[in-house]
């Protein structure tokens, strides 16, 4: 698939929880990480999403928040994927940060250069990619 979203996670639906309006879809990635998507019930039906279906979870890089220290706080964002920073590419205003997950998938985040400095981000550092379930778009093959 060709799409502008930098993050394209290939996985398998491992759970679908249907609510009154939306559904929560759990997508298992290689290595054991899980991406949670919040989509409409209509999307679940029209895409025929159910346990065992192969999907691609799309997340745009600006939707990713990079956390290096939770400082004892918990976040409401459902997706918190831990890994190691493999690359920090500085631009004029923003930087691109690559975080490799245990299973080999890479999360790409776009953050400000100021944030890179505040977090003192560098290759090899542990970091968590955080994003809300509503930021995830699911795609299925025809």
NORCOR-V524609 format. One record per run of one state. SS is the DSSP state (hx for helix, st for strand, lp for the rest). FROM is the first residue (numbers start at 0). TO is the last residue. If there is no record, write none. Layout:
BEGIN
SS|FROM|TO, SS|FROM|TO
END
This chain:
BEGIN
lp|0|5, st|6|17, lp|18|20, st|21|27, lp|28|28, hx|29|31, lp|32|32, st|33|39, hx|40|45, lp|46|52, st|53|58, lp|59|59, hx|60|62, lp|63|63, st|64|66, lp|67|77, st|78|89, lp|90|92, st|93|100, lp|101|104, st|105|111, hx|112|118, lp|119|124, st|125|130, lp|131|131, hx|132|134, lp|135|135, st|136|138, lp|139|141
END
